[in-house]
């Protein structure tokens, strides 16, 4: 299901995007707080995106992966995703990543708001969640700007380049205040 925001389009990835996704997953700045690590080859990226592409044939959906592009130039600048729980808990987990050349322009905030709105309005979720390394100050700022609440800290749960890092759990409930 594709979406647009003021400045961006979100389009579900397909096999034509394999190299593009691989290139984004291979940028060290985007891997700094990621537990997956840099893929060793294209084959590893193929495995990572297989389930997202297969899921496009399913109903109900249990995952979405979108490429994020600029409406003006059509340039792809990042990736975003959503995992709905598809059960009575009506939860969804979001993630996003933006190419470092485009940081600090509010793009992640614009995307994260679109993901939350999509979760509540289209998927009829009750609660949208996100996990973030406690050291990932940029993403923490994004989650707070979109009205999520820090609900907890799980100590030393993220394996990141040989060290165990703490994870903050953020969330927003459908009836929490939000300005979008
Ligand atoms: C996190 C990420 C998506 C942010 O993208 P972005 O488009 O730059 O985000 P935005 O511009 O919407 O907002 C970034 C905020 O962080 C703030 N920020 C940037 N550097 C910061 C720092 N060193 N300390 C504190 N805040 C910082 C910015 O000032 C901005 O907040 P503001 O609007 O109040 O000024 C991007 O850095 C990224 O892709 N990182 C790698 C992948 C990742 O960590 N994804 C999230 C996983 S949960």
Boltz pocket constraint, residues with backbone or C-beta under 6 A from the ligand:
constraints:
  - pocket:
      binder: B
      contacts: [[A, 29], [A, 30], [A, 31], [A, 33], [A, 94], [A, 95], [A, 96], [A, 97], [A, 98], [A, 99], [A, 102], [A, 103], [A, 104], [A, 105], [A, 106], [A, 107], [A, 108], [A, 109], [A, 110], [A, 130], [A, 131], [A, 132], [A, 133], [A, 136], [A, 137], [A, 138], [A, 139], [A, 141], [A, 142]]
      max_distance: 6.0
